[in-house]
Amino acid sequence: MLKFRWETEFKETEIGEIPKDWEIRKLGELLKSLESGNRPKGGALAHNPNGILSIGGENINWDGSLDLTECLRFDENFYKKLKKGKIEQGDILLVKDGATIGKLAYIKEVPEGKAMVNEHVFLLKSNDLKINSRFLFYFLFSEIGQQQIESSISGSAQGGINKSIQDNILVFYPPLFEQSRIATVLSYFDDLIEVKKRQNEILEKTAMAIFKSWFIDFEPFKDGEFVYNEKLGKEIPKGWKVSPIEKVFHLIKGRKYKVFDDHFEGYSPYLLIETFKTGKIEFWTSEKEPQVDENDVVLVADGESSGKILRYQKGILGSTLLTLKPKSGNFIELKHLIYLTLKFYEDEIMSHRTGSAIPHLDKDFLKSLPILLPPPPILQSFHSLVEPLFQKIILNQKQVMTLRKIRDTLLPLLVFGKLRIEEV
């Protein structure tokens, strides 16, 4: 049973007001070590699709979660020879340079049992006799922690964070038993969020398996008549049509709007690539009519992830995104089919990119991409089969947003000692 009380006695420190019985120390005094990783220079130890995960800044989201879908892997012999940079349970990852500088992640379980960081990421290994590693993560993730990390960035252009953070960042904290209580309460919400995310991964994989069975292998239609289709280069069920995307959909690109940090009545979420990764809405715009809803298909138009297929957000598209809108008729049943079709061909779409310095989605390739259109009764049957899966995904997404709001409300109250936990 949870029991809280409001704190009434505080003392002033150089980084703010804390409870009288709390301590304050330099970050370095609370760590066993501060390490960064490396990567092989080529040859036999270079990228190996069956190797050990090497996590970089691009694999860490702003909400503290990991996105390992495009994570590099290196030969296990390279991993074995590493003296530093091997990830262990309880480690904190901090991006130390590049476009994602300052991002944090907590390692509850080491991905795939073995993983490492590259040279752009620090590993913070806590001294368990002095501080609870997950409490330390939440402190660094808090507003005061983020301000100190930001003030530690040095150098020009994108800048960087060096090992001086051990002396520059001050951490305040209660006794270990209370640190553990705070970490337990906050991690309860993060663990629920992870459960919802894993459910969604399974649900989407299930929908994709059904799609492949129906529209790639044609298993439910094996006993029917087939005809050869030149556009697809294979036989398809007789009576099915094949059309390029541009014949069925408009491609509508987002654009820049004036945005706000606060949500005012009537304002719409402003959607960025990061919004789709984390589900967290950072900005709002005065545009009243949402451009897309949760079921609409969105593609990344510009940047390193151009060509990636996104979904499950409602709002106004930022300038690096585009959406597909049907040209005519009632295409409700097509939404899941087009999403799964594009997901199936995602790697191919991402391989057809233009531009050198900044990659861009090849719109001409996308427009010409053929999509298989079954007769309406079959399309309706398929839609009825996968619709409950996608509706559950959307429900989970909304629950994740609610859980995150609760956690974000509790985090500063608990980490700053304003709300004390007496029992868990």
Secondary structure, DSSP 8 states (H G I E B T S, - for coil): --EEEE---EEEETTEEEETT-EEEEGGGGEEEEEE-----SGGGSEEEEEEEEE-GGGB-TTS-B--TT-EEE-HHHHHH-SS-B--TT-EEEE-BSTTTT-EEE-SS-GGG-EEE-TTEEEEEE-TTT--HHHHHHHHHSHHHHHHHHHT-BSSTT-B--TTHHHH-EEEE--HHHHHHHHHHHHHHHHHHHHHHHHHHHHHHHHHHHHIIIIIS-GGGTTS-EEEETTTTEEEETT-EEEEHHHHEEEEE-----EESS--TT-EEEE-HHHHHH----EEES--S-SB-TTS-EEE-BSTTTT-EE-S--BEE-TTEEEEEESSS--TTHHHHHHHHHHHTHHHHHHSEE-SSS-EE-HHHHHH-EEEE--HHHHHHHHHHHHHHHHHHHHHHHHHHHHHHHHHHHHHHHHTTSEEEEE-
